[in-house]
Amino acid sequence: MSDGRVAIVTGAGSGVGRRVAEMLAGSGYRVVLVGRTEATLHETGERLGVEGVAWVAVGADVTDNADRARIVEETKSAFGRIDAVVNNAGKAGLIKIQDASIDDIRDQFEVNAIGPIDLAARCIREMPKGEGGAVVFTSSMSTKDPFPGLGVYGCAKSALNAACRAITNDGPRSKVRAYAVAPGAIETGMLRAMWNEKVLPSDKTLAPETVAQAIVDCVTGETDAEPGQTVFMPSH
């Protein structure tokens, strides 16, 4: 159990983020649900189903600097502490490197790299000194071998793999554990917006629950991976 620890989960309105929030609540964490659509965040909150578990919803865009500051402040206001942050919000777009405009590249890096890394830095500064904490980034197998059209996305997500190593190397005395979880294709709405069943059958994809469990294991310390590592999860 978490002894009342507090975890921020971005992208908590659906898919992997929703499953992560449910699992953390089941482990006793107080959960801060972050996403752009407050209605879906409240749907997640209502699904937590654990008596006595507190949660709050924070409608925010991780690409917005002021919103990132507000996520931290509203978490502290609600619960008085931050023990973990799961940077799960992300955005994929099919575009070849040679066809990508500077705006396409900036867009992918803002949501998949800059926002998550800055939010992680803000949260680390607020974690109880000496007690440790956890930072988990949802990365991608595209950082190792991008599927055609996912090159820019893979480049942006690669920054998260480096960030978890940097957090580990920069602060060994802080006891903050950092990981990147890098799954292949996950059966989510975002995936189906890019590929249909004929191109990518569902029996070749990962279930959101499978990826969420790997993330939660990193938060709670149940993973076999050493801090600073990227945990690769190929799809079938």
Sequence and secondary structure as in RCSB ss.txt:
>XXXX:A:sequence
MSDGRVAIVTGAGSGVGRRVAEMLAGSGYRVVLVGRTEATLHETGERLGVEGVAWVAVGADVTDNADRARIVEET
KSAFGRIDAVVNNAGKAGLIKIQDASIDDIRDQFEVNAIGPIDLAARCIREMPKGEGGAVVFTSSMSTKDPFPGL
GVYGCAKSALNAACRAITNDGPRSKVRAYAVAPGAIETGMLRAMWNEKVLPSDKTLAPETVAQAIVDCVTGETDA
EPGQTVFMPSH
>XXXX:A:secstr
  SS EEEEETTTSHHHHHHHHHHHHTT EEEEEES HHHHHHHHHH   TT  EEEEE  TT HHHHHHHHHHH
HHHHS   EEEE         GGG  HHHHHHHHIIIIIHHHHHHHHHHHHS TTT EEEEEE  GGGTS  TT 
HHHHHHHHHHHHHHHHHHHH TTTTEEEEEEEES B SHHHHTT  TTTS GGGSB HHHHHHHHHHHHHT  SS
 TT EEEE   
